[in-house]
């Protein structure tokens, strides 16, 4: 089973080449950038901005390499400027995207929050994805298990997850199959990649762990 919001054995979909690693990968694991009117690199998380797309793996290491080696200029075939906060912009956009998608899932009845509701969904086989706050109690989180053949998202803090449910904070949540769930999983995987350090949890400054 996959962790951190990543799916296993799913349809890869369209592919693009990462300018940092040279790897051809599914778009779901890449971030699109375009050159703005002022020749500045602009992140396009929603993939809707006009212009030729420049693709970089969603891992922080890939983005850092692209910036450090000026690979954006090479890919754009012109001199471009790169905002000092480019990586932070990407993370902020991805975070907002994940929160909005979970909120829409909640309004559609496809997401629940709270230990008892999540446990009930897991017991009934209704949950496709288990979401747990990165800064929640490890002891408490181990009481719930990721659905068999399901996914786990652990890159959001309790406060960030709370925003999706209109609460101050949320530790446990779950998503049902269908609806926006696939998009939540994909964008959470990209956010997790940006937030991972060399040891693992998708939360800021932490490492992605498997339990």
Secondary structure by P-SEA (a helix, b strand, c coil): cccccccccccccbbbbccccccccccccbbbbbbccccbbbbccccccccbbbbbcccaaaaaaaaaaaaaaaaaccbbbbbcaaaaaaaaaaaaaaaaaaaaaaaaccccccaaaaaaaaaaccccbbbbbccccccccccccccccbbbbccccaaaaaaaaccccccccccccccaaaaaaaaaaaaaaaaccccccccccbbbbcc
